[in-house]
Amino acid sequence: MRKLMMAAIGLMMAMSANAQYLNDSKTPFEEGKMYVNAAFSSMSLSYSKAEDFNFGINGKVGYFIIDNLMGVGVAGLTSEGSGDRTTLQLGAGARWYFDTIGIYVGGIAKYAYQREKVVIDNVKLHSSINDFRPELNAGYTFFLNRNITVEPEAYYEISCEDSDYSGFGLRVGLSIYFNL
């Protein structure tokens, strides 16, 4: 009985400490804060008709224009198959946070340059695609401490060049929120 009582007291103390952090006068998504993120994506977690196994790494930089609204710049590199297709993406967009709970939605307008190896009659050739690929995403910001977060994110990317390159996937990133 004593162990159960101590566990209940410990649980109440943890909940009250968490509530004090969440009721802090400053929001973690306040105007003027900077954001840096490195994310691994698509490690067999994305799907589109044109892709095999792929691995991607993405970087994001952001700035809170006003509370809960962040402007975002992104860069990414994805390699598919055994290097048969490589894609470089650059873009800009925005992300909206729902108060201090950490859930966000966003949109990014991206330019993608894709280079692919093609074999025709035992001759290796290269083809390339220039594409506009807008993206919609949603995720959750899980704070490990006041500045460092883990951010799982689901996204849907639309290819304007070829619908076979449109697809959805998951990313998990490690982020830092800081003031200048």
N, C-alpha and C positions, 0 to 999 in steps of 0.2 A: 504494500500500500504506500509505503514511504517513497519507493522508486517512482510510482505512478504520480504521486503528488509533486515530486521534484521535476519530473518531465513536464507536467502541466505548468509549473511555475517558469521553467526554462522556456517553454513555448510562448507563454504570455510576455516574457521579457523580450524575446526575439521579435514578436509581433509589434510591441510598443517601440522598440528601437527602429524597426523598419518604418513604422508610421511617422516617427519623428523625422526621418530622412525624407519621406514623401511629402510631408507638410512643411518642409523647409521653404523659406520665402523666395528663394531663387529656383527657377525652373532649370533643368539641365539643357533645355532647348531655347535658350534666351538669345536675344539680338546681340550680335557682335562676337559670338563664339565661333571658333574654327573647328573643322572636322577633317580627319584624315582616316582613310580606310584601306586596308588590303584584304582582298577576298579571293578565295579559290572557288571556282564555279565549274559546273558541268561535269564533274568527275562521274560520268555515267548517270548523272542526275538530270540531264536535259534530254528532250526529245524533239526531233523534227525529221521529216522524211528524207532529208539529204545528208544526215550525219551518222557517223559511226561513233565508237568510243571517242570521247574528247576530253581535254583537260584545258582549263582556262585560268588565267590569273588576271584580276582586275584591280585597279586603283581608283579611289575616289577622293576628291578634295571638296570641301564645302564651306560655306559661310552663311550664318543665320542673318538674313536680311532684316527680318522682324522676328518676334517671338514665334516659334513653331514653324517658320517657313525658311527652308534652307535652299540656296542656290548650289548646284552640284556640277562639278566637272569630272568626267570619267575617261579612263584609258584602259584598254584591255587587249590581251593577246591570247588567242585560242589555237591549239594545235589538235587536229583531228586525225584519226587513224594512226598510221606510223609516220606522221609528218606529211601526208599526202595533201592536206589542205590546211593552210594557215590563214588566220583572220586577224587583222589589226583594226581596232575600233577606237574612235575618239568621239566625245559628245558632251553635251551640256543639258541640264534640266533643272528640276525643282523637286523638293520633297516636303510634304506636309506632315507634321507630328500632331497627333491627337492629345493635346495637353501634356501632362507629365507621365502618362501611362506607358509610353514607349512604342506604341503602334504607329506606323507611318504608311503613307501611300506616296507614290512618286511617278514621274514621267521623265524620260530622257530622249532627246533627239540625237541619234548617233549616225556618224559616217563610218562605213565599214569597207575596208579594202581586203579582198580575199584572193589568195593565189592558190591554185590547185594543179597538181600533177595529173596529166592525162596520158594514157597509153593508147596509141592508134597504130595498128599494124606493127607492133613491137618497137615503135618509136615513141620515146618519152617527150611529151610536150608540156608546156605550161599555159594555163589560161588564167585570166584574172577578171574579177568582178568589182565594180565600184557600186556601192549600194547605200541607200538611206534606210536605216532600221530604227524606227521609233520603238521605245520600250515602255511598258507599264510594269510597275513593281509594287510590292507590299511586303512589309516585314515587321520585325519586333526588335527593339533595342533593349538588350538585357545587360544591365550595369553590373560589372564585377566590382568596381569601386566608383568613386565620383567621376572619373575621367575615362576609364577603359571599359569597352563594351564588347559583347559578342552579338552579331546581328545576322540571324537567319533571314533569308529573303527569297520570296518566290517572284518570278518575272515571266512576262510574255513579250517576245520580240517579234516584230512584224517586218518582213523583208519586202521592200517595194520593187526589187528586181525580179525575184523568183519566189513564189509562195512556198516552194519546197524548203527554203531557208528560214521560214517563220517557225517559231517553236517556243516552248516553255521550259523552265528549269528552276533549279534551286542554287542559291549561293550562301555561303557562310563566311562572314568577314569578322575581322578583329579591328575595332575602331578606337580612336582617341578623340575625345572632345576637350578643347582647351580654349582659354582666353588669350588674346594677344597681349 
